[in-house]
């Protein structure tokens, strides 16, 4: 039995491994990013323009701790530009939902948060998504009494799907989300 084919195969595999820097690409991606939103009273229109204030972290735990610590510097930028008062910036921060680039809570996660206690009588709107998530979300979840509605257009336009509260996959809507609204449990898009 000749060993020549085995050596040729091993050499080819080694060349492919060196030529394909997949681990370098994955290492550059953050594990989680956070983006702030403003609470709007139920029945009021969700703002169509909110500044995208985002921070990214190497772990989900770091991102969640940043929010728990009040998202220093980020939340103030959004609340000052939004329809709420400056007093909202002093309120507790809460995660209202998460969106992942992969199915079943896999891939990079975008964590949406705002001030308050969740979707108890309020709605949170995110009219545009950062480029890494625009048309790249494949699973989503609403948290703290929120359901997540994914829209295929910016500013809450086009078709929508509502996760009640979790969608392990968005089915035919996968990789089509361009804006998100978090509404109180039981409220559909």
MDTraj code that builds the backbone (N, CA, C; nanometers):
import mdtraj as md
import numpy as np

residues = "UNK UNK UNK UNK UNK UNK UNK UNK UNK UNK UNK UNK UNK UNK UNK UNK UNK UNK UNK UNK UNK UNK UNK UNK UNK UNK UNK UNK UNK UNK UNK UNK UNK UNK UNK UNK UNK UNK UNK UNK UNK UNK UNK UNK UNK UNK UNK UNK UNK UNK UNK UNK UNK UNK UNK UNK UNK UNK UNK UNK UNK UNK UNK UNK UNK UNK UNK UNK UNK UNK UNK UNK UNK UNK UNK UNK UNK UNK UNK UNK UNK UNK UNK UNK UNK UNK UNK UNK UNK UNK UNK UNK UNK UNK UNK UNK UNK UNK UNK UNK UNK UNK UNK UNK UNK UNK UNK UNK UNK UNK UNK UNK UNK UNK UNK UNK UNK UNK UNK UNK UNK UNK UNK UNK UNK UNK UNK UNK UNK UNK UNK UNK UNK UNK UNK UNK UNK UNK UNK UNK UNK UNK UNK UNK UNK UNK UNK UNK UNK UNK UNK UNK UNK UNK UNK UNK UNK UNK UNK UNK UNK UNK UNK UNK UNK UNK UNK UNK UNK UNK UNK UNK UNK UNK UNK UNK UNK UNK UNK UNK UNK UNK UNK UNK UNK UNK UNK UNK UNK".split()
xyz = np.array([
    [0.0832, -0.1178, 0.0000],
    [0.0000, 0.0000, 0.0000],
    [0.0881, 0.1247, 0.0000],
    [0.0600, 0.2165, -0.0875],
    [0.1409, 0.3361, -0.1027],
    [0.0903, 0.4463, -0.0102],
    [0.1841, 0.5225, 0.0453],
    [0.1498, 0.6353, 0.1318],
    [0.1411, 0.7660, 0.0542],
    [0.1779, 0.7632, -0.0746],
    [0.1788, 0.8841, -0.1559],
    [0.0426, 0.9549, -0.1593],
    [-0.0728, 0.8891, -0.1815],
    [-0.2015, 0.9597, -0.1812],
    [-0.2325, 1.0240, -0.0458],
    [-0.1933, 0.9571, 0.0625],
    [-0.2190, 1.0128, 0.1952],
    [-0.1410, 1.1431, 0.2149],
    [-0.0123, 1.1464, 0.1756],
    [0.0682, 1.2674, 0.1889],
    [0.0127, 1.3797, 0.1017],
    [-0.0326, 1.3463, -0.0179],
    [-0.0900, 1.4471, -0.1074],
    [-0.2164, 1.5052, -0.0458],
    [-0.2993, 1.4197, 0.0117],
    [-0.4218, 1.4674, 0.0764],
    [-0.3894, 1.5553, 0.1967],
    [-0.2912, 1.5150, 0.2767],
    [-0.2533, 1.5936, 0.3936],
    [-0.1989, 1.7298, 0.3511],
    [-0.1197, 1.7332, 0.2441],
    [-0.0653, 1.8598, 0.1953],
    [-0.1768, 1.9512, 0.1459],
    [-0.2753, 1.8961, 0.0738],
    [-0.3873, 1.9745, 0.0239],
    [-0.4696, 2.0308, 0.1396],
    [-0.4962, 1.9503, 0.2397],
    [-0.5726, 1.9951, 0.3564],
    [-0.4965, 2.1062, 0.4294],
    [-0.3647, 2.0917, 0.4441],
    [-0.2846, 2.1943, 0.5103],
    [-0.2883, 2.3245, 0.4323],
    [-0.2795, 2.3173, 0.2991],
    [-0.2855, 2.4391, 0.2176],
    [-0.4200, 2.5077, 0.2322],
    [-0.5292, 2.4315, 0.2313],
    [-0.6619, 2.4901, 0.2456],
    [-0.6786, 2.5553, 0.3821],
    [-0.6258, 2.4929, 0.4851],
    [-0.6372, 2.5482, 0.6199],
    [-0.5623, 2.6803, 0.6312],
    [-0.4472, 2.6893, 0.5676],
    [-0.3689, 2.8129, 0.5719],
    [-0.4340, 2.9205, 0.4870],
    [-0.4910, 2.8817, 0.3730],
    [-0.5483, 2.9792, 0.2801],
    [-0.6859, 3.0284, 0.3226],
    [-0.7507, 2.9634, 0.4201],
    [-0.8851, 3.0005, 0.4617],
    [-0.8808, 3.0557, 0.6032],
    [-0.8706, 3.1868, 0.6199],
    [-0.8577, 3.2460, 0.7532],
    [-0.9918, 3.2668, 0.8224],
    [-1.0749, 3.1618, 0.8343],
    [-1.2065, 3.1786, 0.8955],
    [-1.1973, 3.2174, 1.0415],
    [-1.1019, 3.1659, 1.1141],
    [-1.0935, 3.1996, 1.2563],
    [-1.0554, 3.3465, 1.2760],
    [-0.9756, 3.4033, 1.1858],
    [-0.9396, 3.5439, 1.1979],
    [-1.0608, 3.6331, 1.1754],
    [-1.1487, 3.5964, 1.0831],
    [-1.2688, 3.6750, 1.0570],
    [-1.3614, 3.6689, 1.1775],
    [-1.3826, 3.5499, 1.2306],
    [-1.4733, 3.5335, 1.3443],
    [-1.4202, 3.6055, 1.4683],
    [-1.2866, 3.6080, 1.4859],
    [-1.2294, 3.6719, 1.6036],
    [-1.2509, 3.8236, 1.6018],
    [-1.2655, 3.8825, 1.4831],
    [-1.2849, 4.0264, 1.4732],
    [-1.4281, 4.0690, 1.5063],
    [-1.5230, 3.9777, 1.4991],
    [-1.6623, 4.0106, 1.5264],
    [-1.6880, 4.0150, 1.6763],
    [-1.7639, 4.1138, 1.7226],
    [-1.7993, 4.1160, 1.8647],
    [-1.9012, 4.0059, 1.8941],
    [-1.9065, 3.9639, 2.0188],
    [-2.0062, 3.8643, 2.0584],
    [-2.1427, 3.9295, 2.0730],
    [-2.1426, 4.0575, 2.1153],
    [-2.2690, 4.1271, 2.1401],
    [-2.2510, 4.2768, 2.1246],
    [-2.3563, 4.3411, 2.0778],
    [-2.3608, 4.4868, 2.0720],
    [-2.4913, 4.5316, 2.1365],
    [-2.4888, 4.6519, 2.1934],
    [-2.6075, 4.7078, 2.2571],
    [-2.6506, 4.8314, 2.1808],
    [-2.7813, 4.8552, 2.1771],
    [-2.8334, 4.9758, 2.1134],
    [-2.9501, 5.0273, 2.1974],
    [-2.9489, 5.1583, 2.2232],
    [-3.0475, 5.2208, 2.3104],
    [-3.1707, 5.2660, 2.2335],
    [-3.2839, 5.2604, 2.3010],
    [-3.4095, 5.3104, 2.2471],
    [-3.4803, 5.3950, 2.3512],
    [-3.5884, 5.4585, 2.3106],
    [-3.6665, 5.5400, 2.4035],
    [-3.8057, 5.4796, 2.4194],
    [-3.8577, 5.4890, 2.5403],
    [-3.9919, 5.4392, 2.5685],
    [-4.0942, 5.5419, 2.5235],
    [-4.1995, 5.4942, 2.4563],
    [-4.3087, 5.5791, 2.4106],
    [-4.4371, 5.5211, 2.4682],
    [-4.5208, 5.6048, 2.5252],
    [-4.6460, 5.5574, 2.5858],
    [-4.7306, 5.4831, 2.4830],
    [-4.7982, 5.3771, 2.5301],
    [-4.8877, 5.2992, 2.4435],
    [-4.9848, 5.3904, 2.3712],
    [-5.0016, 5.3661, 2.2426],
    [-5.0940, 5.4441, 2.1630],
    [-5.0294, 5.5643, 2.0954],
    [-4.9138, 5.6060, 2.1440],
    [-4.8412, 5.7167, 2.0824],
    [-4.7589, 5.6617, 1.9655],
    [-4.7348, 5.7440, 1.8633],
    [-4.6542, 5.6950, 1.7509],
    [-4.5094, 5.6699, 1.7935],
    [-4.4532, 5.5630, 1.7404],
    [-4.3142, 5.5304, 1.7679],
    [-4.2273, 5.6226, 1.6821],
    [-4.1242, 5.6836, 1.7406],
    [-4.0405, 5.7765, 1.6640],
    [-3.9773, 5.7099, 1.5421],
    [-3.9771, 5.7827, 1.4318],
    [-3.9161, 5.7309, 1.3100],
    [-3.7697, 5.7688, 1.2995],
    [-3.7233, 5.8557, 1.3883],
    [-3.5825, 5.8945, 1.3892],
    [-3.5300, 5.8902, 1.5315],
    [-3.4430, 5.7963, 1.5559],
    [-3.3744, 5.7835, 1.6840],
    [-3.2273, 5.7635, 1.6493],
    [-3.1376, 5.8373, 1.7122],
    [-2.9962, 5.8155, 1.6811],
    [-2.9549, 5.6738, 1.7191],
    [-2.8764, 5.6122, 1.6355],
    [-2.8255, 5.4786, 1.6653],
    [-2.7006, 5.4946, 1.7507],
    [-2.7138, 5.4616, 1.8775],
    [-2.6025, 5.4699, 1.9716],
    [-2.5711, 5.3273, 2.0130],
    [-2.4567, 5.2783, 1.9663],
    [-2.4231, 5.1371, 1.9827],
    [-2.2878, 5.1209, 2.0504],
    [-2.2791, 5.0189, 2.1359],
    [-2.1528, 4.9771, 2.1963],
    [-2.1401, 4.8277, 2.1763],
    [-2.0191, 4.7792, 2.1472],
    [-1.9977, 4.6363, 2.1219],
    [-1.8997, 4.5784, 2.2232],
    [-1.9164, 4.4486, 2.2502],
    [-1.8418, 4.3820, 2.3569],
    [-1.7964, 4.2433, 2.3114],
    [-1.6940, 4.1925, 2.3794],
    [-1.6405, 4.0599, 2.3479],
    [-1.7270, 3.9464, 2.4021],
    [-1.8172, 3.9786, 2.4963],
    [-1.9050, 3.8741, 2.5510],
    [-2.0439, 3.9321, 2.5778],
    [-2.1408, 3.8433, 2.5795],
    [-2.2782, 3.8827, 2.6103],
    [-2.2844, 3.9324, 2.7544],
    [-2.2092, 3.8691, 2.8426],
    [-2.2090, 3.9087, 2.9831],
    [-2.1618, 4.0526, 3.0002],
    [-2.0568, 4.0923, 2.9265],
    [-2.0088, 4.2302, 2.9342],
    [-2.1152, 4.3285, 2.8853],
    [-2.1826, 4.2934, 2.7767],
    [-2.2875, 4.3797, 2.7210],
    [-2.4025, 4.3954, 2.8205],
    [-2.4451, 4.2851, 2.8801],
    [-2.5551, 4.2908, 2.9765],
    [-2.5152, 4.3683, 3.1015],
    [-2.3899, 4.3563, 3.1441],
    [-2.3418, 4.4321, 3.2604],
    [-2.3398, 4.5818, 3.2298],
    [-2.3012, 4.6182, 3.1084],
    [-2.3016, 4.7574, 3.0649],
    [-2.4426, 4.8164, 3.0771],
    [-2.5428, 4.7406, 3.0337],
    [-2.6819, 4.7860, 3.0436],
    [-2.7247, 4.7942, 3.1896],
    [-2.6900, 4.6918, 3.2676],
    [-2.7258, 4.6911, 3.4094],
    [-2.6627, 4.8109, 3.4819],
    [-2.5454, 4.8515, 3.4374],
    [-2.4769, 4.9671, 3.4983],
    [-2.5341, 5.1003, 3.4501],
    [-2.6374, 5.0980, 3.3676],
    [-2.7021, 5.2199, 3.3213],
    [-2.6567, 5.2675, 3.1850],
    [-2.5779, 5.1857, 3.1137],
    [-2.5286, 5.2206, 2.9800],
    [-2.4693, 5.3613, 2.9797],
    [-2.3705, 5.3849, 3.0652],
    [-2.3170, 5.5199, 3.0803],
    [-2.2696, 5.5807, 2.9476],
    [-2.3214, 5.6993, 2.9197],
    [-2.2859, 5.7719, 2.7988],
    [-2.3756, 5.7437, 2.6803],
    [-2.4219, 5.6209, 2.6654],
    [-2.5033, 5.5836, 2.5497],
    [-2.6489, 5.6258, 2.5650],
    [-2.7119, 5.5883, 2.6748],
    [-2.8543, 5.6157, 2.6923],
    [-2.8832, 5.7660, 2.6914],
    [-2.7945, 5.8443, 2.7499],
    [-2.8150, 5.9896, 2.7530],
    [-2.8218, 6.0487, 2.6119],
    [-2.7414, 5.9977, 2.5202],
    [-2.7417, 6.0484, 2.3825],
    [-2.8767, 6.0261, 2.3149],
    [-2.9397, 5.9144, 2.3437],
    [-3.0680, 5.8822, 2.2816],
    [-3.1818, 5.9579, 2.3492],
    [-3.1832, 5.9618, 2.4820],
    [-3.2942, 6.0269, 2.5515],
    [-3.2951, 6.1770, 2.5297],
    [-3.1794, 6.2377, 2.5123],
    [-3.1744, 6.3817, 2.4863],
    [-3.2298, 6.4136, 2.3480],
    [-3.2154, 6.3216, 2.2539],
    [-3.2641, 6.3440, 2.1178],
    [-3.4070, 6.2954, 2.1000],
    [-3.4536, 6.2098, 2.1915],
    [-3.5852, 6.1485, 2.1764],
    [-3.6972, 6.2275, 2.2388],
    [-3.8186, 6.1697, 2.2346],
    [-3.9376, 6.2389, 2.2831],
    [-3.9564, 6.2325, 2.4345],
    [-3.8584, 6.1816, 2.5083],
    [-3.8724, 6.1719, 2.6531],
    [-3.7912, 6.2805, 2.7204],
    [-3.8158, 6.3017, 2.8470],
    [-3.7436, 6.4053, 2.9211],
    [-3.6071, 6.3553, 2.9642],
    [-3.5247, 6.4468, 3.0104],
    [-3.3924, 6.4103, 3.0592],
    [-3.4026, 6.3219, 3.1835],
    [-3.5128, 6.3300, 3.2544],
    [-3.5301, 6.2472, 3.3744],
    [-3.5278, 6.0995, 3.3397],
    [-3.5659, 6.0648, 3.2174],
    [-3.5661, 5.9243, 3.1771],
    [-3.4259, 5.8670, 3.1782],
    [-3.3253, 5.9497, 3.1537],
    [-3.1878, 5.9012, 3.1524],
    [-3.1459, 5.8524, 3.2910],
    [-3.2066, 5.9062, 3.3961],
    [-3.1715, 5.8659, 3.5307],
    [-3.2428, 5.7377, 3.5733],
    [-3.3452, 5.6956, 3.4989],
    [-3.4204, 5.5757, 3.5341],
    [-3.3361, 5.4510, 3.5087],
    [-3.3782, 5.3404, 3.5670],
    [-3.3095, 5.2134, 3.5484],
    [-3.3152, 5.1722, 3.4010],
    [-3.2119, 5.1026, 3.3571],
    [-3.2096, 5.0512, 3.2203],
    [-3.2576, 4.9066, 3.2200],
    [-3.3200, 4.8675, 3.1094],
    [-3.3769, 4.7345, 3.0992],
    [-3.3598, 4.6820, 2.9568],
    [-3.3317, 4.5543, 2.9453],
    [-3.3242, 4.4901, 2.8140],
    [-3.4665, 4.4608, 2.7686],
    [-3.5022, 4.5071, 2.6489],
    [-3.6366, 4.4824, 2.5961],
    [-3.6373, 4.3717, 2.4911],
    [-3.5215, 4.3397, 2.4369],
    [-3.5166, 4.2311, 2.3398],
    [-3.3788, 4.2075, 2.2842],
    [-3.3692, 4.0963, 2.2111],
    [-3.2432, 4.0568, 2.1481],
    [-3.2715, 4.0050, 2.0075],
    [-3.1750, 4.0274, 1.9182],
    [-3.1837, 3.9760, 1.7817],
    [-3.0484, 3.9151, 1.7464],
    [-3.0504, 3.7968, 1.6856],
    [-2.9280, 3.7243, 1.6543],
    [-2.9097, 3.7096, 1.5035],
    [-2.7845, 3.7025, 1.4621],
    [-2.7535, 3.6807, 1.3209],
    [-2.7719, 3.5353, 1.2808],
    [-2.7821, 3.4451, 1.3761],
    [-2.8050, 3.3038, 1.3489],
    [-2.9376, 3.2574, 1.4059],
    [-2.9785, 3.1381, 1.3689],
    [-3.1020, 3.0817, 1.4223],
    [-3.0795, 3.0321, 1.5654],
    [-3.1871, 3.0163, 1.6386],
    [-3.1847, 2.9589, 1.7738],
    [-3.0837, 3.0250, 1.8668],
    [-3.0851, 3.1582, 1.8682],
    [-2.9985, 3.2374, 1.9564],
    [-2.8495, 3.2137, 1.9303],
    [-2.8110, 3.1992, 1.8049],
    [-2.6698, 3.1807, 1.7700],
    [-2.6195, 3.3005, 1.6902],
    [-2.4888, 3.3090, 1.6765],
    [-2.4279, 3.4203, 1.6047],
    [-2.4115, 3.5404, 1.6962],
    [-2.3854, 3.6533, 1.6362],
    [-2.3698, 3.7774, 1.7115],
    [-2.5077, 3.8283, 1.7532],
    [-2.5165, 3.8801, 1.8747],
    [-2.6451, 3.9266, 1.9271],
    [-2.6470, 4.0794, 1.9366],
    [-2.7590, 4.1364, 1.8984],
    [-2.7850, 4.2786, 1.9146],
    [-2.8856, 4.2911, 2.0280],
    [-2.8463, 4.3575, 2.1369],
    [-2.9305, 4.3698, 2.2556],
    [-2.9929, 4.5093, 2.2565],
    [-3.1245, 4.5148, 2.2523],
    [-3.1986, 4.6419, 2.2557],
    [-3.2376, 4.6719, 2.4001],
    [-3.2200, 4.7969, 2.4414],
    [-3.2538, 4.8346, 2.5784],
    [-3.3051, 4.9780, 2.5820],
    [-3.3602, 5.0137, 2.6958],
    [-3.4079, 5.1494, 2.7176],
    [-3.4222, 5.1726, 2.8664],
    [-3.4815, 5.2837, 2.9037],
    [-3.5027, 5.3122, 3.0455],
    [-3.6415, 5.2649, 3.0848],
    [-3.6563, 5.2297, 3.2112],
    [-3.7850, 5.1840, 3.2617],
    [-3.7800, 5.0405, 3.3092],
    [-3.8938, 4.9718, 3.2971],
    [-3.9043, 4.8345, 3.3464],
    [-3.9410, 4.7352, 3.2370],
    [-3.9468, 4.7782, 3.1140],
    [-3.9852, 4.6910, 3.0028],
    [-4.1063, 4.7480, 2.9323],
    [-4.1814, 4.6613, 2.8667],
    [-4.2968, 4.7050, 2.7867],
    [-4.4257, 4.7036, 2.8681],
    [-4.4239, 4.7655, 2.9834],
    [-4.5439, 4.7794, 3.0660],
    [-4.6040, 4.9156, 3.0363],
    [-4.6971, 4.9196, 2.9405],
    [-4.7613, 5.0440, 2.9021],
    [-4.6791, 5.1314, 2.8084],
    [-4.5654, 5.0806, 2.7626],
    [-4.4809, 5.1562, 2.6697],
    [-4.4338, 5.0672, 2.5554],
    [-4.3885, 5.1325, 2.4492],
    [-4.3361, 5.0675, 2.3302],
    [-4.1970, 5.1225, 2.3032],
    [-4.1084, 5.0407, 2.2486],
    [-3.9738, 5.0829, 2.2106],
    [-3.9569, 5.0584, 2.0621],
    [-3.9170, 5.1601, 1.9876],
    [-3.8974, 5.1455, 1.8445],
    [-3.7526, 5.1660, 1.8045],
    [-3.7074, 5.0878, 1.7078],
    [-3.5735, 5.0975, 1.6512],
    [-3.5908, 5.1062, 1.5002],
    [-3.6014, 5.2309, 1.4464],
    [-3.6401, 5.2521, 1.3070],
    [-3.5380, 5.2083, 1.2026],
    [-3.4123, 5.1974, 1.2420],
    [-3.3095, 5.1476, 1.1503],
    [-3.2155, 5.0582, 1.2291],
    [-3.1533, 4.9663, 1.1593],
    [-3.0577, 4.8763, 1.2220],
    [-2.9190, 4.9040, 1.1663],
    [-2.8186, 4.8867, 1.2499],
    [-2.6803, 4.9016, 1.2035],
    [-2.6544, 4.8020, 1.0910],
    [-2.5612, 4.8343, 1.0049],
    [-2.5395, 4.7546, 0.8833],
    [-2.5125, 4.6071, 0.9109],
    [-2.4470, 4.5724, 1.0201],
    [-2.4187, 4.4318, 1.0492],
    [-2.5462, 4.3514, 1.0747],
    [-2.6546, 4.4182, 1.1148],
    [-2.7800, 4.3481, 1.1435],
    [-2.8873, 4.3738, 1.0390],
    [-2.8782, 4.4804, 0.9634],
    [-2.9798, 4.5086, 0.8618],
    [-2.9843, 4.3935, 0.7613],
    [-3.1017, 4.3347, 0.7470],
    [-3.1214, 4.2186, 0.6588],
    [-3.0293, 4.1023, 0.6947],
    [-3.0035, 4.0850, 0.8252],
    [-2.9151, 3.9773, 0.8696],
    [-2.9643, 3.9088, 0.9965],
    [-3.0849, 3.9377, 1.0425],
    [-3.1378, 3.8776, 1.1652],
    [-3.2108, 3.7474, 1.1305],
    [-3.1804, 3.6418, 1.2098],
    [-3.2402, 3.5110, 1.1832],
    [-3.3160, 3.4530, 1.3031],
    [-3.3009, 3.5140, 1.4212],
    [-3.3822, 3.4770, 1.5377],
    [-3.3941, 3.5998, 1.6272],
    [-3.5028, 3.6055, 1.7042],
    [-3.5296, 3.7252, 1.7848],
    [-3.6136, 3.6897, 1.9067],
    [-3.6054, 3.7784, 2.0073],
    [-3.6800, 3.7551, 2.1312],
    [-3.7122, 3.8872, 2.1990],
    [-3.8337, 3.8983, 2.2478],
    [-3.8728, 4.0108, 2.3313],
    [-3.8584, 3.9706, 2.4770],
    [-3.8170, 4.0624, 2.5604],
    [-3.7964, 4.0355, 2.7025],
    [-3.8685, 4.1409, 2.7858],
    [-3.8899, 4.1128, 2.9111],
    [-3.9508, 4.2066, 3.0056],
    [-4.0853, 4.2591, 2.9568],
    [-4.1759, 4.1647, 2.9324],
    [-4.3132, 4.1918, 2.8895],
    [-4.3220, 4.2483, 2.7475],
    [-4.2208, 4.2232, 2.6653],
    [-4.2202, 4.2742, 2.5279],
    [-4.2330, 4.1609, 2.4258],
    [-4.3095, 4.1866, 2.3212],
    [-4.3079, 4.1063, 2.1999],
    [-4.2310, 4.1855, 2.0960],
    [-4.1558, 4.1155, 2.0124],
    [-4.0712, 4.1786, 1.9118],
    [-4.1355, 4.1682, 1.7742],
    [-4.1566, 4.2825, 1.7072],
    [-4.2089, 4.2835, 1.5703],
    [-4.0974, 4.3266, 1.4766],
    [-4.0661, 4.2391, 1.3821],
    [-3.9606, 4.2635, 1.2835],
    [-4.0255, 4.3149, 1.1554],
    [-3.9743, 4.4253, 1.1003],
    [-4.0257, 4.4823, 0.9757],
    [-3.9199, 4.4712, 0.8669],
    [-3.9636, 4.4460, 0.7433],
    [-3.8663, 4.4356, 0.6347],
    [-3.8286, 4.5699, 0.5751],
    [-3.8916, 4.6776, 0.6183],
    [-3.8544, 4.8124, 0.5748],
    [-3.8103, 4.8963, 0.6932],
    [-3.7355, 5.0022, 0.6664],
    [-3.6973, 5.0935, 0.7739],
    [-3.8207, 5.1714, 0.8197],
    [-3.8116, 5.2298, 0.9362],
    [-3.9206, 5.3092, 0.9951],
    [-4.0522, 5.2324, 1.0019],
    [-4.0424, 5.1013, 1.0315],
    [-4.1584, 5.0164, 1.0584],
    [-4.2519, 5.0053, 0.9377],
    [-4.1954, 4.9900, 0.8205],
    [-4.2745, 4.9770, 0.6982],
    [-4.2591, 4.8373, 0.6401],
    [-4.3485, 4.8047, 0.5502],
    [-4.3431, 4.6761, 0.4819],
    [-4.4060, 4.5649, 0.5629],
    [-4.3735, 4.4438, 0.5262],
    [-4.4260, 4.3256, 0.5951],
    [-4.3655, 4.3140, 0.7335],
    [-4.4350, 4.2419, 0.8224],
    [-4.3869, 4.2251, 0.9594],
    [-4.4154, 4.0844, 1.0093],
    [-4.3350, 4.0433, 1.1055],
    [-4.3567, 3.9189, 1.1786],
    [-4.3387, 3.9527, 1.3262],
    [-4.4239, 3.8970, 1.4121],
    [-4.4151, 3.9240, 1.5556],
    [-4.3716, 3.7975, 1.6278],
    [-4.2690, 3.8099, 1.7115],
    [-4.2205, 3.6996, 1.7946],
    [-4.2888, 3.7114, 1.9304],
    [-4.3532, 3.6035, 1.9747],
    [-4.4426, 3.6077, 2.0903],
    [-4.3975, 3.5192, 2.2068],
    [-4.2943, 3.5373, 2.2766],
    [-4.1948, 3.6416, 2.2631],
    [-4.0720, 3.5976, 2.1845],
    [-4.0580, 3.4654, 2.1504],
    [-3.9331, 3.4163, 2.0918],
    [-3.9579, 3.3503, 1.9573],
    [-3.8710, 3.3800, 1.8622],
    [-3.8698, 3.3127, 1.7316],
    [-3.7326, 3.2492, 1.7139],
    [-3.7249, 3.1161, 1.7218],
    [-3.5989, 3.0458, 1.7009],
    [-3.5508, 3.0638, 1.5576],
    [-3.6446, 3.0819, 1.4683],
    [-3.6151, 3.1130, 1.3288],
    [-3.7232, 3.2070, 1.2791],
    [-3.6895, 3.2910, 1.1869],
    [-3.7880, 3.3825, 1.1299],
    [-3.8470, 3.3272, 1.0010],
    [-3.8151, 3.2025, 0.9690],
    [-3.8707, 3.1378, 0.8502],
    [-3.8390, 3.2154, 0.7239],
    [-3.9393, 3.2397, 0.6428],
    [-3.9178, 3.3112, 0.5166],
    [-3.8821, 3.4582, 0.5401],
    [-3.8947, 3.5061, 0.6635],
    [-3.8605, 3.6435, 0.6976],
    [-3.7135, 3.6570, 0.7397],
    [-3.6411, 3.5436, 0.7468],
    [-3.5010, 3.5456, 0.7883],
    [-3.4192, 3.6354, 0.6966],
    [-3.3307, 3.7125, 0.7575],
    [-3.2397, 3.8031, 0.6866],
    [-3.3141, 3.9106, 0.6072],
    [-3.4306, 3.9556, 0.6590],
    [-3.5071, 4.0621, 0.5933],
    [-3.5395, 4.1786, 0.6870],
    [-3.5025, 4.1712, 0.8140],
    [-3.5391, 4.2737, 0.9118],
    [-3.4589, 4.4026, 0.8910],
    [-3.5312, 4.5165, 0.8834],
    [-3.4669, 4.6478, 0.8725],
    [-3.5080, 4.7427, 0.9849],
    [-3.6126, 4.7088, 1.0615],
    [-3.6528, 4.7877, 1.1782],
    [-3.7289, 4.6962, 1.2736],
    [-3.7306, 4.7343, 1.4015],
    [-3.7920, 4.6507, 1.5059],
    [-3.8717, 4.7379, 1.6015],
    [-3.9861, 4.6872, 1.6453],
    [-4.0646, 4.7507, 1.7510],
    [-4.0884, 4.6460, 1.8605],
    [-4.0670, 4.6855, 1.9851],
    [-4.0983, 4.6023, 2.1006],
    [-4.2246, 4.6613, 2.1641],
    [-4.3311, 4.5802, 2.1655],
    [-4.4604, 4.6226, 2.2186],
    [-4.4976, 4.5366, 2.3384],
    [-4.5951, 4.5837, 2.4208],
    [-4.6406, 4.5031, 2.5336],
    [-4.6919, 4.3665, 2.4874],
    [-4.6671, 4.2644, 2.5691],
    [-4.7139, 4.1294, 2.5426],
    [-4.8606, 4.1330, 2.5034],
    [-4.8951, 4.0626, 2.3976],
    [-5.0325, 4.0570, 2.3496],
    [-5.0616, 4.1570, 2.2391],
    [-4.9640, 4.2416, 2.2039],
    [-4.9825, 4.3432, 2.1000],
    [-4.9121, 4.2988, 1.9730],
    [-4.9873, 4.2933, 1.8627],
    [-4.9337, 4.2490, 1.7340],
    [-4.8922, 4.3683, 1.6484],
    [-4.8054, 4.3415, 1.5528],
    [-4.7602, 4.4445, 1.4571],
    [-4.8753, 4.4880, 1.3698],
])
top = md.Topology()
chain = top.add_chain()
for i, resn in enumerate(residues, 1):
    res = top.add_residue(resn, chain, resSeq=i)
    for name in ("N", "CA", "C"):
        top.add_atom(name, md.element.get_by_symbol(name[0]), res)
traj = md.Trajectory(xyz[None], top)
